[in-house]
């Protein structure tokens, strides 16, 4: 065990922050620390760093903190340069393990130093600059570089992705994964935690709970444990009520008094299951259907030129009803300009575009969330939807985390994130069939983001959105539109699939599976032409028509496999829920011995799900191959 806290309590200012916690770091584990703001995450990091001490506790056996050796702990939150008049070179070389100027060690150290500088966007010319000449964000990056050069036994990172662009964050993910020693992370970037953490600790009400796996695995396991605990608690209450009834019924009957006493002892011996904590407001789970269905094609653009005084981007693109498309690209690539053009807020510089029939639009950006009124949240909401009763209004607001006394808050007192959440709730309740969203979850905490993600997933209309939150993109988007170098590229699968494909590319290669937005529009147009009219398309070569036919067959097969996979996964989920509810004993933490047949059935269904996933994945790859072949032909 590298580091361990045993039954530790820590208080500050008369309040207990950490209450009888157990925490451990094994080997080179990468650990995520999660919890609400103010839960004590930074306090725990300071405790690990040695800045704070545990409360004295005479009941605790041992010192409370154990280390297997003398450890070096490095913390990003500590990286405030003490002498800003030193140059960057002087600061970084101060940690060089070799004093000899021409030694091999120093050469290798400087090579790593140069690689880290370049990876985080610095040029080698920066070495001679004073630290005071760098911005706060740049100093944070330099603090990261210094940490990786120091190579502490335990690396503590508190919100390390702040001030980093996407490329730098992806670089940091790789560095953390490959770091040869232990790392403890605190971050609101859930996607970053998913790609780095092996273990997750949740800090809630002063207590720590360890979960295996990354952030997504932790969420799934926590929901599972809560579900099992809730069922066990309900069974306990039922058993107590049954025994209490028997005791009350027979305790005054002489010939049944012994029976009543036995039941009382039985009730006293019951192993107590703690009542589950309040899970908070119920998030959106049922489908959120638009009031009007709208036409098949939501948006169509032909040679649409986007920009203000100059063209940032030209694209031809179609959006089909029900699609949820996330837009990626660097700042200045035209993402927000595209959204504003579709929403009619700015005019295009050229080309044509149109919305489909019966399209009702809901538009959101940070400007629309700047509400200024002295009305309360409830007054504002019921004023917009007067037909909703106050009870239903409170229930709806609760789904978006405006619970209880939150309804009485004045809107002028809400934070920017809370105002944005309220406006998005209003949009979803009004149920347009086309949502255009620009950074919908900026400045929101994790519970707020998860509430909106659940709503966006439940929404059955069309969504086109821009976000820097990669977790939101992964959870919501079913396809990706990439703006880069004045071009638009369409990727017809998930964000994670896109990352995996991009990761496998060699230097200078393009992503074979990317589809240019113009080509996607062309194929969509061809598919929409009735078979009887295809003879009119004389300009399309026979070979291209043949490839399109093969592509259509591959797409149909892919859709069939997808539906089959979804069906198997639904059956597996039902089987898993039934198995947990019927066969898991929360008192012992073990499966009941009499259910090997049920476990075998569950394992069989898992194998069926694995096979269905492989078949779906194979059909996806077949589609890719057909598309790639079409690209080669069209490029000749």
Secondary structure as UniProt FT lines:
FT   STRAND          3..12
FT   TURN            13..14
FT   STRAND          15..25
FT   TURN            27..28
FT   STRAND          30..34
FT   TURN            37..38
FT   HELIX           41..48
FT   TURN            49..50
FT   TURN            58..59
FT   STRAND          65..67
FT   STRAND          73..75
FT   HELIX           76..78
FT   TURN            84..85
FT   HELIX           88..93
FT   TURN            94..95
FT   TURN            101..102
FT   HELIX           104..119
FT   TURN            120..121
FT   HELIX           124..128
FT   HELIX           131..133
FT   HELIX           136..150
FT   STRAND          154..158
FT   TURN            160..163
FT   HELIX           166..178
FT   STRAND          182..186
FT   HELIX           190..196
FT   STRAND          199..204
FT   TURN            205..206
FT   STRAND          207..212
FT   HELIX           215..250
FT   TURN            251..252
FT   HELIX           254..256
FT   HELIX           257..268
FT   STRAND          297..307
FT   STRAND          311..320
FT   TURN            321..322
FT   STRAND          324..329
FT   TURN            331..332
FT   HELIX           335..342
FT   TURN            343..344
FT   STRAND          350..355
FT   TURN            357..358
FT   STRAND          361..364
FT   TURN            366..369
FT   HELIX           377..384
FT   TURN            386..387
FT   HELIX           390..399
FT   TURN            400..401
FT   HELIX           404..408
FT   HELIX           411..413
FT   HELIX           416..430
FT   STRAND          434..438
FT   TURN            440..443
FT   HELIX           446..458
FT   STRAND          462..466
FT   HELIX           470..476
FT   STRAND          479..484
FT   TURN            485..486
FT   STRAND          487..491
FT   HELIX           495..503
FT   TURN            507..508
FT   TURN            512..513
FT   STRAND          515..516
FT   HELIX           517..528
FT   HELIX           531..536
FT   TURN            538..539
FT   HELIX           542..583
FT   STRAND          584..585
FT   TURN            586..589
FT   STRAND          590..591
FT   HELIX           593..595
FT   HELIX           596..635
//
